[in-house]
Amino acid sequence: MIKYQINKAVVIGSGTMGAAIAAHLANVGVPVTLLDIPAKDSPDKNKIVKEGWERCLKARPSNLMSGDAKTLVRLGNLEDDFGSVSGADWVIEAIVENLKIKQDLMARIDEVRKPNGIVSTNTSGIPVKAIADGRSKEFKRHFLGTHFFNPPRYLKLLEVIPTTETSKDVIEAISHFGEYRLGKGIVLCKDTPNFIGNRIAFGTGAFAMNFILENGYTVDEVDALTGPLMGRPKTATFRLIDLVGVDVWDHVGRNLQPLIPHDKLGQKYLASEKSRKLMDNLLERKWLGNKTKIGFYKEVRDAEGRKEFYSLDLNTFEHVAPTKPRFDSVKAAKDVEGLTDRLKALLDADDRAARLVKALTYQSFQYASSIIPEVADTPRPIDDAVRWGFMHEAGPFEIWDLLGVKETVKRMRAYGYPPAKWVEDMLKAGAETFYQYQRSDPAGKGANKVGVYDVTKKKYTKLKQPEGFVFLKDLRGTKKEISRNAGASLYDIGDGVGLVEFHAKMNALDDDIFAIASEALDKLDTDFDGLVIGNEADNFSAGANLFMVVVAAQQGMWDQLDDAIRRLQGLNMRMRYSPKPVVVAPAGLTLGGGCEITMHASRVVAATETYIGLVELGAGVIPAGAGTKEIIRRLINPAMRTENAEPL
């Protein structure tokens, strides 16, 4: 039973983070007042907050999910509008990283906060407990850290940092609201320097920068290797620093160093002279990254006005035309499916690219293990923070399990990156993985985690599974999996409901998907009371394989094309006229045929970040799977434009 309801919020601080947090609260329907200091150089006291909000509205990708959401945001200043704090269910502080200024603000909030009003700080590094020093007992019971990652709409991580005095009901309320309203992955953190996400990022990032400079790697080489190839985002290393801001990156690193004198691994690389000289040079020139359009990359225009990005030569400090680095190890790894096998191929190689991947991989394992149990008692919070906060495919301990803990430890020692002692102790005690799995092979399909090694208890502890959820990885290969082929699967998820999961590449519609979907509709007539079409992939469906369509057309395979179109049309019409409900749950790219399937559902339960549309015209064809008909139907049928109306 959640004892606190959040129906009204106040965000104090209209900088990049504060304004974006306010925008995300508005995204989920919470009225929010955004406050900042009054402008001293203008007759308009709200000049500062207005400018911050305007920057937020112009940011790309957009912080708002719809234009209507901005009507829920009210702007004000800390003189005239501070009274709004007294009516807020949640007050979020996102001002300058200065302890004294934060403490002074908390003193003001303490005087007007309503009895059950929750107050949190978005600090990224100042001890949360220190910010609440001197406040009333009730204030401290309702106070905690809530560290969002930028941009809040898109990055899933929300670090929740309670103090020893924070009420358990408050922790539960913020965690529940963050997960179920804001769509966040919640990581409960200890009140340690930089918490978890930024601690691991800078402990490994400082090493990476030093290693790159010591070994003469180029910006192009590093970003070609440290992106999707290693299970990381396309921003890789240097594009990420440009995105975050060179000044912000430097500020967080500088703040961290004096706070962790005990962290010998972190100190060694945070104090790197070469790294310090590089960052100072960038800051002196005001090359701050994307915000100044110059940093490790420089935006230029070619003779025809097309945008290009020149990369920084780390030796001459001149920006040069981009190159395409080529390595034998990378060429071999790119042909390998799956992160585990791809990394194994790179780690087994021995060229210049492989040496960088080895260093970054093994040092990340070393550092992650070294901060347990300081920042967390188990590997799980670290893995969650890395996946949700930095969009990696897997966290360091998850990857370590996939590679094999015992074998990897031998390699780490050989390359000079020995793990923390507790890892050796764990292995000696007979525990060979950091997680316990539903099945013995962590790399296998359906290898769901059921337990995690607790370093403080020296044993595995059970992982709590959230209530009310069905995870398809739990069902794969079990009796619940009714049918499976290369493109799709049909499951019985209980309570008389079947589920169709697509698992083709980009979930492009093909004969395999049509076959499973048709079988599912047959069983809906006889065995099920309802059917769900959804999956756990990043993208619901990118539609038909247009390349194959073009090839078929070029070769005059008109009968085959006609048959494929009729199969999709028939499938969609069976869904629309089914006497039992068919619910489609799209997320991510839902294009072309994927959109057409969605349009024929009895009901749609769409993820917030669903990008849906009939995009065929861009390729020179029309939506042929009954999408054209559905567009017209929506135009001429008033009920289709009425929310919650029955379209049939």
C-alpha positions as CSV (number, residue, x, y, z in Angstrom):
1,M,0.0,0.0,0.0
2,I,1.6,3.3,-1.2
3,K,1.0,5.9,1.5
4,Y,1.9,9.0,-0.6
5,Q,0.3,10.3,-3.8
6,I,2.1,12.6,-6.1
7,N,-0.4,14.8,-7.9
8,K,1.5,18.1,-7.9
9,A,5.2,18.9,-8.1
10,V,7.7,21.7,-7.9
11,V,11.1,21.6,-9.6
12,I,13.7,24.3,-8.4
13,G,16.4,25.0,-11.0
14,S,15.7,25.5,-14.7
15,G,19.0,24.4,-16.0
16,T,19.4,21.5,-18.4
17,M,18.4,18.9,-15.8
18,G,15.8,20.8,-13.9
19,A,13.8,21.9,-16.9
20,A,14.0,18.4,-18.4
21,I,12.8,16.8,-15.2
22,A,9.8,19.2,-15.1
23,A,9.1,18.3,-18.7
24,H,9.1,14.6,-17.9
25,L,6.7,15.1,-15.0
26,A,4.4,16.9,-17.4
27,N,4.8,14.0,-19.8
28,V,3.1,11.7,-17.3
29,G,0.3,14.2,-16.5
30,V,1.7,15.8,-13.3
31,P,1.2,19.6,-13.0
32,V,4.5,21.1,-12.1
33,T,5.8,24.5,-11.2
34,L,9.4,25.3,-12.4
35,L,11.2,27.9,-10.3
36,D,14.5,29.6,-10.5
37,I,16.2,32.7,-9.0
38,P,14.7,36.1,-10.0
39,A,16.6,38.0,-12.7
40,K,18.4,41.0,-11.4
41,D,19.2,42.6,-14.8
42,S,15.7,42.6,-16.2
43,P,12.3,44.0,-15.3
44,D,11.0,40.5,-15.9
45,K,11.8,38.5,-12.8
46,N,11.1,35.3,-14.7
47,K,13.7,35.9,-17.4
48,I,16.0,33.1,-16.2
49,V,13.4,30.5,-15.8
50,K,11.8,31.4,-19.2
51,E,15.2,31.1,-20.9
52,G,15.8,27.7,-19.3
53,W,12.4,26.4,-20.3
54,E,12.8,27.7,-23.9
55,R,16.1,25.8,-24.1
56,C,14.3,22.7,-22.9
57,L,11.6,23.1,-25.5
58,K,14.1,23.5,-28.3
59,A,16.3,20.5,-27.2
60,R,16.6,17.6,-29.6
61,P,15.6,14.9,-29.1
62,S,12.5,16.4,-27.6
63,N,12.0,16.5,-23.9
64,L,8.2,16.6,-24.3
65,M,6.1,13.7,-25.6
66,S,3.5,16.1,-27.0
67,G,3.0,19.8,-27.4
68,D,0.1,19.6,-25.0
69,A,2.2,18.5,-22.1
70,K,3.8,22.0,-21.8
71,T,0.5,23.4,-20.6
72,L,1.1,21.5,-17.4
73,V,4.3,23.5,-16.6
74,R,4.0,26.8,-14.8
75,L,7.0,29.1,-14.6
76,G,7.9,31.2,-11.6
77,N,10.7,32.6,-9.5
78,L,12.0,32.0,-5.9
79,E,10.7,35.3,-4.6
80,D,7.2,35.7,-5.9
81,D,6.2,32.1,-6.4
82,F,7.9,30.2,-3.5
83,G,4.5,29.7,-2.0
84,S,3.9,26.9,-4.6
85,V,6.3,24.7,-2.6
86,S,3.7,24.6,0.3
87,G,1.2,22.8,-2.0
88,A,3.6,20.3,-3.7
89,D,3.5,16.6,-3.1
90,W,7.1,16.4,-4.4
91,V,9.7,19.1,-4.4
92,I,12.8,18.4,-6.5
93,E,15.9,20.5,-6.1
94,A,18.1,20.7,-9.2
95,I,20.3,23.8,-8.6
96,V,24.0,24.5,-8.7
97,E,26.3,21.9,-7.2
98,N,27.2,24.0,-4.1
99,L,26.5,22.5,-0.6
100,K,26.0,25.9,1.1
101,I,23.5,27.1,-1.5
102,K,21.6,23.8,-1.4
103,Q,21.5,23.9,2.4
104,D,20.1,27.4,2.4
105,L,17.4,26.4,0.0
106,M,16.4,23.4,2.1
107,A,16.1,25.7,5.1
108,R,13.5,27.7,3.2
109,I,11.7,24.6,2.0
110,D,11.6,23.2,5.5
111,E,9.6,26.3,6.7
112,V,6.8,25.9,4.2
113,R,6.7,22.2,3.2
114,K,3.4,20.6,3.9
115,P,3.5,17.8,6.5
116,N,3.5,14.9,3.9
117,G,5.5,16.7,1.2
118,I,8.5,14.8,-0.1
119,V,11.7,16.7,-0.9
120,S,14.6,15.4,-3.0
121,T,17.8,16.6,-4.4
122,N,19.1,15.8,-7.9
123,T,22.7,16.2,-6.8
124,S,25.2,14.1,-8.8
125,G,27.9,14.0,-6.1
126,I,27.3,16.0,-2.9
127,P,26.5,13.7,0.0
128,V,22.7,13.6,0.4
129,K,22.9,13.5,4.2
130,A,25.0,16.7,4.2
131,I,22.4,18.6,2.2
132,A,19.8,18.0,4.9
133,D,22.0,18.9,7.8
134,G,20.3,21.2,10.3
135,R,16.8,20.5,9.1
136,S,13.8,19.3,11.2
137,K,13.2,15.7,12.0
138,E,10.1,15.5,9.8
139,F,12.0,17.1,6.9
140,K,14.7,14.5,7.1
141,R,12.1,11.7,7.2
142,H,10.7,13.0,3.9
143,F,14.1,13.8,2.3
144,L,16.2,11.7,-0.1
145,G,18.3,11.9,-3.3
146,T,16.7,11.3,-6.7
147,H,19.4,11.4,-9.3
148,F,18.0,11.5,-12.9
149,F,20.2,10.9,-15.9
150,N,20.1,13.3,-18.9
151,P,17.9,13.4,-20.8
152,P,15.3,12.1,-18.2
153,R,12.7,11.2,-20.9
154,Y,15.0,8.7,-22.6
155,L,17.5,7.4,-20.0
156,K,15.8,4.9,-17.8
157,L,18.0,5.1,-14.7
158,L,16.8,6.8,-11.6
159,E,19.1,6.5,-8.6
160,V,17.2,6.8,-5.3
161,I,19.5,7.6,-2.4
162,P,17.9,7.5,1.0
163,T,19.6,8.6,4.2
164,T,19.5,6.7,7.4
165,E,16.7,9.0,8.5
166,T,14.5,8.7,5.4
167,S,11.1,7.0,6.0
168,K,10.7,3.6,4.3
169,D,7.3,4.8,3.1
170,V,8.9,7.7,1.3
171,I,11.5,5.4,-0.3
172,E,8.7,3.1,-1.4
173,A,6.5,5.9,-2.7
174,I,9.2,7.6,-4.8
175,S,10.5,4.2,-6.1
176,H,6.9,3.2,-7.1
177,F,6.2,6.5,-8.7
178,G,9.5,6.5,-10.6
179,E,8.9,3.0,-11.9
180,Y,5.2,2.9,-12.7
181,R,4.6,6.6,-13.6
182,L,7.9,7.9,-14.9
183,G,8.9,4.6,-16.5
184,K,12.2,4.4,-14.7
185,G,14.5,1.6,-13.6
186,I,15.1,2.2,-9.9
187,V,18.5,1.6,-8.4
188,L,18.6,2.1,-4.6
189,C,22.0,3.5,-3.8
190,K,24.2,4.0,-0.7
191,D,25.1,7.6,0.0
192,T,28.6,7.3,-1.4
193,P,30.5,9.7,-3.7
194,N,28.8,9.9,-7.1
195,F,26.6,7.1,-6.1
196,I,26.8,4.2,-8.6
197,G,26.3,5.3,-12.2
198,N,28.8,8.2,-12.3
199,R,31.2,6.4,-10.0
200,I,31.6,3.4,-12.3
201,A,31.5,5.8,-15.4
202,F,34.4,7.9,-14.1
203,G,36.4,5.1,-12.6
204,T,36.5,3.3,-15.9
205,G,36.3,6.5,-18.1
206,A,39.4,8.0,-16.5
207,F,41.3,4.8,-17.1
208,A,40.1,4.7,-20.7
209,M,41.2,8.3,-21.4
210,N,44.6,7.7,-20.0
211,F,45.1,4.4,-21.9
212,I,44.0,6.0,-25.1
213,L,46.4,8.9,-24.8
214,E,49.3,6.7,-23.6
215,N,48.9,4.3,-26.5
216,G,48.2,6.9,-29.3
217,Y,44.7,5.9,-30.3
218,T,42.8,8.3,-32.5
219,V,39.3,9.7,-31.8
220,D,38.0,7.8,-34.9
221,E,39.6,4.6,-33.8
222,V,38.2,4.8,-30.3
223,D,34.7,5.6,-31.3
224,A,34.6,2.9,-34.0
225,L,35.6,0.3,-31.3
226,T,33.7,1.5,-28.2
227,G,30.2,1.7,-29.6
228,P,27.8,-1.1,-30.7
229,L,30.7,-3.4,-31.4
230,M,31.2,-3.6,-27.6
231,G,27.5,-3.5,-26.8
232,R,27.5,0.2,-26.1
233,P,25.6,3.1,-27.8
234,K,26.7,4.8,-31.0
235,T,27.9,7.8,-29.0
236,A,30.8,5.5,-27.9
237,T,33.4,7.5,-26.0
238,F,34.3,10.9,-27.4
239,R,30.8,11.5,-28.9
240,L,29.4,10.8,-25.4
241,I,31.7,13.4,-23.8
242,D,30.7,16.0,-26.5
243,L,27.0,15.1,-25.8
244,V,27.3,15.4,-22.0
245,G,29.5,18.5,-22.3
246,V,33.3,18.6,-21.9
247,D,32.9,21.1,-19.0
248,V,30.3,18.9,-17.3
249,W,32.4,15.8,-17.7
250,D,35.5,17.6,-16.3
251,H,33.5,19.0,-13.4
252,V,32.1,15.6,-12.3
253,G,35.6,14.1,-12.5
254,R,37.2,16.9,-10.5
255,N,34.5,16.7,-7.8
256,L,34.9,13.0,-7.5
257,Q,38.7,12.8,-7.0
258,P,38.9,14.4,-3.6
259,L,35.9,12.5,-2.3
260,I,37.5,9.0,-2.9
261,P,41.0,9.2,-1.4
262,H,40.7,5.5,-0.5
263,D,40.0,4.5,-4.1
264,K,43.5,3.7,-5.3
265,L,42.4,2.5,-8.8
266,G,40.2,5.6,-9.4
267,Q,42.9,8.0,-8.1
268,K,45.6,6.6,-10.3
269,Y,43.7,7.6,-13.5
270,L,41.8,10.6,-12.3
271,A,45.2,12.2,-11.6
272,S,46.5,11.4,-15.1
273,E,48.7,14.3,-16.3
274,K,48.0,13.7,-20.0
275,S,44.2,13.6,-19.4
276,R,44.4,16.7,-17.3
277,K,46.3,18.6,-20.0
278,L,43.8,17.5,-22.7
279,M,40.8,18.6,-20.8
280,D,42.4,21.9,-19.7
281,N,43.2,22.6,-23.4
282,L,39.6,22.0,-24.5
283,L,38.2,24.1,-21.6
284,E,40.6,27.0,-22.3
285,R,39.5,27.1,-26.0
286,K,35.8,26.7,-24.9
287,W,35.5,23.6,-27.0
288,L,32.7,22.2,-24.9
289,G,31.2,19.7,-27.3
290,N,27.7,19.8,-28.9
291,K,26.6,22.9,-27.0
292,T,29.4,24.9,-28.7
293,K,29.5,22.8,-31.9
294,I,33.1,22.0,-31.3
295,G,34.8,19.6,-28.9
296,F,36.3,16.2,-29.8
297,Y,34.2,16.7,-33.0
298,K,33.7,19.8,-35.0
299,E,30.6,20.4,-37.1
300,V,31.5,21.7,-40.6
301,R,29.8,22.1,-43.9
302,D,31.1,20.8,-47.2
303,A,31.0,22.7,-50.5
304,E,27.3,21.7,-51.0
305,G,26.3,22.7,-47.5
306,R,26.0,19.2,-46.2
307,K,26.9,18.6,-42.5
308,E,30.1,16.7,-41.6
309,F,31.9,16.1,-38.3
310,Y,35.7,16.4,-38.3
311,S,37.4,14.6,-35.4
312,L,40.1,16.1,-33.1
313,D,43.7,15.1,-33.7
314,L,44.8,14.6,-30.1
315,N,48.4,15.4,-30.9
316,T,48.1,18.6,-33.1
317,F,44.7,19.7,-31.7
318,E,43.4,20.3,-35.2
319,H,40.1,18.9,-36.4
320,V,40.6,16.6,-39.4
321,A,38.4,14.9,-41.9
322,P,37.0,11.6,-40.5
323,T,38.6,8.3,-41.4
324,K,37.3,4.7,-41.3
325,P,39.7,2.7,-39.2
326,R,40.1,-0.9,-40.4
327,F,41.2,-3.8,-38.2
328,D,41.3,-7.5,-38.9
329,S,39.8,-8.3,-35.5
330,V,36.8,-5.9,-36.1
331,K,36.2,-7.4,-39.5
332,A,36.0,-10.9,-38.0
333,A,33.9,-9.8,-35.0
334,K,31.3,-7.9,-37.1
335,D,30.3,-11.2,-38.8
336,V,29.5,-12.7,-35.4
337,E,25.9,-12.5,-34.0
338,G,25.4,-11.7,-30.3
339,L,27.4,-9.6,-27.8
340,T,29.0,-12.6,-26.1
341,D,30.5,-14.2,-29.2
342,R,31.5,-10.8,-30.6
343,L,33.4,-9.9,-27.5
344,K,35.0,-13.3,-27.4
345,A,36.2,-12.9,-30.9
346,L,37.8,-9.5,-30.1
347,L,39.3,-10.7,-26.8
348,D,40.9,-13.7,-28.6
349,A,42.5,-11.5,-31.2
350,D,45.8,-9.6,-30.8
351,D,45.8,-6.5,-33.1
352,R,45.7,-2.8,-32.0
353,A,41.9,-2.8,-31.8
354,A,41.8,-6.0,-29.7
355,R,44.3,-4.6,-27.2
356,L,42.1,-1.6,-26.6
357,V,39.0,-3.8,-26.1
358,K,40.9,-6.1,-23.7
359,A,42.1,-3.2,-21.6
360,L,38.7,-1.5,-21.4
361,T,36.8,-4.8,-20.7
362,Y,39.2,-6.2,-18.1
363,Q,39.7,-2.9,-16.3
364,S,35.9,-2.4,-16.1
365,F,35.6,-5.8,-14.5
366,Q,38.4,-4.9,-12.1
367,Y,37.0,-1.5,-11.1
368,A,33.4,-2.7,-10.8
369,S,34.5,-5.5,-8.4
370,S,36.7,-3.1,-6.4
371,I,33.8,-0.8,-5.4
372,I,31.8,-3.7,-3.9
373,P,30.7,-3.6,-1.1
374,E,31.3,0.2,-0.8
375,V,28.6,1.3,-3.3
376,A,26.5,-1.9,-3.3
377,D,26.4,-5.3,-1.6
378,T,25.8,-7.2,-4.9
379,P,26.7,-6.8,-8.5
380,R,23.1,-6.2,-9.6
381,P,22.8,-2.4,-8.8
382,I,26.0,-1.8,-10.8
383,D,24.8,-3.8,-13.8
384,D,21.4,-2.0,-13.7
385,A,23.0,1.4,-13.5
386,V,25.3,0.7,-16.4
387,R,22.5,-0.6,-18.6
388,W,19.8,2.0,-17.7
389,G,22.1,5.0,-17.3
390,F,24.4,4.5,-20.2
391,M,22.4,2.3,-22.5
392,H,24.9,-0.6,-22.6
393,E,23.5,-4.0,-23.7
394,A,24.7,-5.6,-20.4
395,G,26.5,-4.5,-17.2
396,P,30.1,-5.6,-16.3
397,F,29.1,-8.5,-14.2
398,E,26.5,-9.8,-16.7
399,I,29.2,-9.7,-19.4
400,W,31.7,-11.4,-17.0
401,D,29.2,-14.2,-16.4
402,L,28.7,-14.6,-20.2
403,L,32.4,-14.8,-20.8
404,G,33.0,-17.2,-17.9
405,V,34.1,-15.8,-14.6
406,K,36.9,-18.3,-13.8
407,E,38.5,-18.2,-17.2
408,T,38.2,-14.4,-17.4
409,V,39.9,-13.9,-14.0
410,K,43.0,-15.8,-15.3
411,R,43.1,-13.5,-18.3
412,M,42.6,-10.4,-16.1
413,R,45.6,-11.4,-14.0
414,A,47.7,-12.1,-17.1
415,Y,46.9,-8.6,-18.5
416,G,47.5,-6.8,-15.2
417,Y,43.9,-6.2,-14.1
418,P,43.4,-8.6,-11.2
419,P,39.9,-8.6,-9.7
420,A,38.9,-7.7,-6.1
421,K,39.7,-10.4,-3.5
422,W,36.0,-11.2,-3.0
423,V,35.8,-12.5,-6.5
424,E,38.6,-15.0,-5.8
425,D,36.9,-16.0,-2.6
426,M,33.6,-16.5,-4.3
427,L,35.2,-18.8,-6.8
428,K,37.1,-20.8,-4.1
429,A,33.7,-21.2,-2.3
430,G,32.3,-23.0,-5.4
431,A,30.2,-20.1,-6.7
432,E,31.2,-19.8,-10.4
433,T,28.9,-17.0,-11.6
434,F,27.8,-13.7,-10.1
435,Y,24.1,-14.6,-10.8
436,Q,22.1,-17.7,-10.4
437,Y,20.1,-18.6,-13.5
438,Q,16.9,-20.4,-14.1
439,R,19.0,-22.5,-16.5
440,S,22.6,-23.4,-16.1
441,D,24.0,-21.5,-19.2
442,P,23.9,-17.7,-18.7
443,A,24.4,-17.2,-22.4
444,G,21.5,-19.5,-23.3
445,K,18.1,-18.3,-24.4
446,G,15.8,-17.9,-21.4
447,A,18.7,-17.6,-18.9
448,N,16.6,-15.6,-16.5
449,K,18.4,-14.5,-13.3
450,V,16.9,-15.8,-10.1
451,G,19.7,-15.0,-7.6
452,V,22.7,-12.8,-7.1
453,Y,25.9,-13.2,-5.1
454,D,25.9,-11.0,-2.0
455,V,29.4,-10.1,-1.0
456,T,28.6,-9.2,2.6
457,K,26.7,-12.4,3.2
458,K,29.1,-14.5,1.1
459,K,26.2,-16.4,-0.5
460,Y,23.5,-16.0,-3.2
461,T,20.4,-14.1,-2.3
462,K,17.1,-14.5,-4.1
463,L,16.1,-11.8,-6.6
464,K,12.6,-10.5,-6.2
465,Q,10.5,-10.7,-9.3
466,P,8.1,-7.8,-9.9
467,E,4.4,-8.8,-9.5
468,G,2.0,-8.6,-12.4
469,F,4.6,-9.0,-15.1
470,V,5.1,-11.8,-17.7
471,F,8.7,-12.1,-18.9
472,L,9.0,-14.0,-22.2
473,K,12.5,-15.2,-21.4
474,D,10.9,-17.2,-18.6
475,L,8.7,-19.0,-21.0
476,R,11.1,-19.8,-23.9
477,G,11.7,-23.5,-24.1
478,T,9.1,-24.4,-21.5
479,K,5.7,-26.1,-21.9
480,K,4.2,-22.6,-22.2
481,E,5.9,-22.2,-25.6
482,I,3.3,-23.8,-28.0
483,S,5.0,-23.1,-31.3
484,R,8.2,-21.6,-32.5
485,N,10.0,-21.0,-35.8
486,A,12.8,-18.7,-36.9
487,G,10.6,-15.5,-36.9
488,A,8.1,-15.9,-34.1
489,S,6.8,-17.9,-31.2
490,L,3.3,-18.5,-29.7
491,Y,3.0,-18.8,-25.9
492,D,0.2,-19.6,-23.4
493,I,0.7,-16.9,-20.8
494,G,-2.1,-18.1,-18.6
495,D,-5.6,-17.0,-17.7
496,G,-6.8,-18.1,-21.2
497,V,-4.5,-15.7,-23.0
498,G,-2.1,-16.4,-25.9
499,L,0.9,-14.3,-26.9
500,V,2.6,-13.9,-30.3
501,E,6.3,-12.8,-30.0
502,F,8.2,-11.7,-33.1
503,H,11.9,-12.4,-33.0
504,A,13.2,-11.9,-36.6
505,K,15.9,-9.4,-37.4
506,M,14.3,-5.9,-36.7
507,N,11.1,-8.0,-36.5
508,A,10.6,-7.5,-40.3
509,L,7.4,-9.3,-41.3
510,D,8.0,-12.6,-43.2
511,D,6.5,-16.0,-43.9
512,D,7.5,-17.3,-40.4
513,I,5.8,-14.5,-38.6
514,F,2.6,-14.9,-40.8
515,A,2.6,-18.7,-40.0
516,I,2.8,-18.2,-36.2
517,A,0.3,-15.4,-36.3
518,S,-2.2,-17.4,-38.3
519,E,-1.8,-20.4,-36.0
520,A,-2.4,-18.1,-33.0
521,L,-5.7,-16.8,-34.5
522,D,-6.7,-20.4,-35.2
523,K,-6.1,-21.2,-31.5
524,L,-7.9,-18.0,-30.5
525,D,-11.0,-19.5,-32.1
526,T,-10.7,-22.8,-30.2
527,D,-8.4,-22.6,-27.1
528,F,-7.9,-19.0,-26.0
529,D,-10.1,-16.2,-24.6
530,G,-7.8,-13.5,-25.9
531,L,-4.6,-12.9,-27.8
532,V,-1.7,-10.4,-27.3
533,I,0.8,-9.5,-30.0
534,G,3.9,-8.0,-28.5
535,N,7.6,-8.7,-27.8
536,E,10.5,-7.6,-25.6
537,A,12.7,-6.4,-28.5
538,D,13.8,-2.7,-28.9
539,N,11.5,-2.5,-31.9
540,F,8.0,-4.0,-32.4
541,S,8.4,-4.4,-36.1
542,A,10.1,-2.4,-38.9
543,G,7.5,-3.7,-41.3
544,A,8.0,-5.7,-44.4
545,N,11.5,-6.4,-45.8
546,L,11.4,-3.7,-48.5
547,F,14.7,-4.9,-50.0
548,M,13.2,-8.3,-50.7
549,V,10.1,-6.6,-52.1
550,V,12.2,-4.5,-54.5
551,V,14.2,-7.6,-55.6
552,A,11.0,-9.6,-56.2
553,A,9.6,-6.7,-58.2
554,Q,12.8,-6.4,-60.3
555,Q,12.6,-10.1,-61.1
556,G,9.0,-10.0,-61.9
557,M,7.9,-12.3,-59.1
558,W,4.4,-10.8,-59.1
559,D,2.6,-13.9,-58.0
560,Q,4.8,-14.2,-54.9
561,L,4.4,-10.6,-54.1
562,D,0.6,-10.8,-54.5
563,D,0.5,-13.9,-52.2
564,A,2.5,-12.1,-49.5
565,I,0.3,-9.0,-49.6
566,R,-2.9,-11.1,-49.4
567,R,-1.5,-13.0,-46.4
568,L,-0.9,-9.8,-44.5
569,Q,-4.3,-8.4,-45.5
570,G,-6.0,-11.7,-44.5
571,L,-4.2,-11.7,-41.2
572,N,-5.2,-8.2,-40.4
573,M,-8.8,-8.6,-41.4
574,R,-9.0,-11.8,-39.2
575,M,-7.7,-9.7,-36.3
576,R,-10.2,-6.9,-36.9
577,Y,-13.2,-9.2,-37.1
578,S,-12.2,-11.6,-34.4
579,P,-15.0,-12.3,-31.9
580,K,-12.4,-12.4,-29.2
581,P,-10.1,-9.5,-28.2
582,V,-6.7,-9.1,-29.9
583,V,-4.5,-6.7,-28.1
584,V,-1.3,-5.3,-29.8
585,A,1.5,-3.9,-27.6
586,P,3.9,-1.9,-29.8
587,A,7.1,-0.3,-28.7
588,G,10.0,1.4,-30.5
589,L,9.8,1.3,-34.3
590,T,6.4,0.2,-35.5
591,L,6.5,0.9,-39.2
592,G,4.7,-0.1,-42.3
593,G,3.3,-3.6,-41.8
594,G,4.0,-3.3,-38.1
595,C,1.8,-0.2,-38.0
596,E,-0.9,-2.0,-40.1
597,I,-1.0,-4.9,-37.6
598,T,-1.4,-2.3,-34.8
599,M,-4.2,-0.6,-36.6
600,H,-6.3,-3.8,-36.8
601,A,-6.2,-4.6,-33.1
602,S,-9.2,-4.6,-30.8
603,R,-7.2,-2.5,-28.4
604,V,-3.6,-1.1,-28.4
605,V,-1.4,-0.8,-25.4
606,A,1.5,1.3,-26.7
607,A,4.8,2.0,-24.9
608,T,5.5,5.7,-24.5
609,E,8.4,5.6,-26.8
610,T,6.6,4.1,-29.8
611,Y,7.5,5.5,-33.2
612,I,4.6,4.4,-35.5
613,G,3.6,5.2,-39.0
614,L,2.9,4.1,-42.6
615,V,6.2,5.0,-44.1
616,E,5.8,3.1,-47.4
617,L,5.4,6.2,-49.5
618,G,9.0,7.2,-48.7
619,A,10.0,4.0,-50.6
620,G,7.7,4.7,-53.5
621,V,4.9,2.2,-52.6
622,I,1.6,2.4,-50.8
623,P,0.6,0.6,-47.5
624,A,-0.7,-2.6,-49.1
625,G,-1.5,-4.7,-46.0
626,A,-4.9,-2.9,-45.4
627,G,-3.2,0.3,-44.0
628,T,-4.5,2.5,-46.8
629,K,-8.1,1.3,-46.1
630,E,-7.6,2.0,-42.3
631,I,-6.4,5.6,-43.0
632,I,-9.5,6.3,-45.0
633,R,-11.7,4.6,-42.4
634,R,-10.2,6.9,-39.7
635,L,-11.0,10.0,-41.8
636,I,-14.6,9.2,-42.6
637,N,-15.6,7.5,-39.3
638,P,-16.2,10.0,-36.5
639,A,-16.1,7.3,-33.8
640,M,-12.5,6.5,-34.8
641,R,-11.6,10.1,-33.7
642,T,-13.4,9.8,-30.3
643,E,-11.3,8.5,-27.4
644,N,-12.3,5.1,-26.1
645,A,-15.1,4.8,-28.7
646,E,-15.9,1.4,-30.1
647,P,-14.5,1.6,-33.7
648,L,-16.5,-1.4,-35.0
